[in-house]
Amino acid sequence: MPPALDRLFGLLCGQDPARSWVFAGEAFPLCARCAGIYAGLALATVLLVALRPRPTRAFLGAHGLCLLQIAPMGLGLVPQGPALRAASGHAFALGLAAFLLAGWLERRAPAGARARSRAYACAAALSLAATPALAWASGRVGAWALAALSLAGLGALCGLAGLQAVRLAASIAARRSRKLWTSSCPSAMRTAYAWDADRARSRSDGPGRPPRLQSSP
């Protein structure tokens, strides 16, 4: 792998050689779990955007479990090898991408979302084997494919986090503008209410405009 790629991945991972796959005698610059996380983010984003499952309670609950399982796995409470580490990282990526895209999925879910949800569940389950399959591929082809997927996952994470930051900033700005409007609104609202009351009173007096008051001679 190029030194620049090693340095970039070194910012994201501890790069423990004992927990990294070896391709053609060279250790991969991400450990098995981090490779599963970043490669899984790329695949999960593609699956969610392409299939657009509806984020139901069951959907969010299942993906919440995908997020929570990283705690016992990461702490080493469960005996695990490289394949299980990669699968746990991939499952974490599925949960993270699902929650980052939940609002978008709620707005964009099509009418036949139930069939799409089943298709997504099958595709997500099959994708858990993608990272170990690439790791078990011989030579540098598997290493470069896994590195490309990991880079794509890093880009997807940055893009999704950026979109969430923009949405948060927009909601905060809208809330502040609403507070400013309501704080400066009471006088204008009283004027409008008084004008409406005058109109209602003039209509109750009879058709036409109400008679003007004449000044006494």
N, C-alpha and C positions, 0 to 999 in steps of 0.2 A: 504494500500500500504506500502511496506517496506520503512523505513526511507531513505535508500540510493537512492531509486527512487524519493522520495520527494525532496531530495537535488539536484539531477541531473536535474529534471524538474524545480526546483526553479531557476536554472541558466538560463533557457530559457523563463521563464514566470513570470509575477507578481503574479500569484496564487491568484487572487481576488476571495474570496469565493462567492461573490454575482454574479459572472459570470462563475462559475464552476458548473458542474453537480455533483450531490450527488448520490453515490452508497451505499446502505445499511447503510445510516446514515453517510457516510464518503465522504468528498469533494474530487473530482478528482484533482490530483496535477497539472493539466493544465487547464487554462480557456477554454471556448468553442472555441474561435477563434484559440488559439495555438494548441489545440487538432485537430482542422480541418486542420491546416497547416501541422503538422507533420504526422498525419495519411494520409492526402491527398498526401503528398510527396511520401509515400510508395506506395500508389495505383497508382499515376500518373507515377512513374518510371516503375512499372510493365506493365502498359498499353502501354506506349511509347515503351519500349523495346520489348514487345510481338507483338504489332500490326505494329510498325514502319511506321507511316504515313509520307507522304512527307511534309517537312516544306515549304509550299507555302506561298505566301503573305497573303492569307486569313487565313491560319493556324497561322502565326505569328501575324497578326493583332488581331485575336480573343484572342490569349493568352496574347497579350499586354494589351488588355482590362481587362483580368483576373488579371493582375498585378496592373493596375491602380485603379480598384474598391476598393482596400484595403484602399486607402486614405480616401474617404468619409465615408467608413464603420468604419475604425479605429478611425476617429475623431468624430464619433457619429453624423454625419450630417444626417444619415438615422435612423429612429426608428427601432430597431431590438431586437429580443429575442435570446435565446441561439441557436436555430436551425439556424437562419439566420447568426449569428456570426460564427458558425461552417461551414456553406456553403460558406461564404465569405473567410474564411481561406483556405478552400479546393480549391476554385477557384484560390486563390493566389498561392497555391502549384502547381496547374496544369500549370499556366503560368511560374512559376519559373523552374519547371522540363523541360518544353518544350524548353525554351531558353537555359538551360544548356546542353540539348541533341540535339540542332538544328544541330550542325555540324556533329555529329554522324549519325543523321537521314538522312542528305543530302547524306552521303556516303553509307548508308545501306538501303535506301528505295528500296523495290523490284519493279518489273515491274507493278504489279497490285496495285499500291499505292492508287489509287482513291477509290477503294472499301475498302481498309484498313483504309483510312482516314475517310470514313463514319462510319465504325465500331468503330473506335476510338472515334469519336464525340458522338455516342450513348452511348458507355461505359463510357466516361468521364461525360456526363450529368447524367447518372444513379448513378455514383459514388459519386455525390454531396450529396446524401442522406445516404451515408454509415456511416459517423460519427454520425449524429443524430440518426440513427437506432441503432447503438451500444450504444449510450447514453441512449436511451429509453429501452434497454434491462434490464431486472430486475436482481438484485443481483450483485455478484462480477464477474460473467462470462463476462458481458459486460464491466466492468471496466478493467479486465485483457486483454480482446481482444483489447480494445482501447489503453491500455498502450503498448501492444506488437506492434500494428500498429504505434504508436507514436515513439517508439524506433527504429523500422525499418525505419521510415521516417527520423529520425535523422541520422541513419547510411547512408541512401541514400544521404542525403544532404552533409554529410562529404565526401562520395565517389565521388560525382559529382563535388564538389568544388575542391577536390584534383586532379581529372583528368583535370579540367580546368587550375589549377595552373601548372601542369606538361606540358600541351600543350603550355601555355604561356611562360614558361621557355624554352621549346624546340624551339619555334619560335624566341625568343630573341637571343638564342645561334646561331641559323642558320643565323639570320640577321647579327650578329656580325662577324661570320666566313665569310659570303659573302662580307662584307665590307673589312675585312682584305685581302681577296683574290683579290678583285678588286684594292685595294691600292698597292699591291705588284705585280700586274699583268702587268702593261703597258710595262715594259722592255721585259718580256717574250713574250707578244703579238707582239711587234715590231719585235723581232727576228723571230717569226713564220711567220709574214707577209712578212718579207724580204726573208725568205726561200721559201715561196710560190711564190713570185714574181720571184725569180731566177729560180724556176722550170718552171713557165709559159714562161719565156724568153727562156729557153733552148729548150722547146718544139716548140716554134715558129721558132727557127733556123733550125729545121729539126729533123729527127729521130736520135736516138742515143744520146750519150752524147755530149755536146758541146766541141769543140776542146780546148785543154789546151793551154794557152799562153806559148810560148817558150821563154826562156831567150836569149837575143842577145849574140853572141859569143864575 
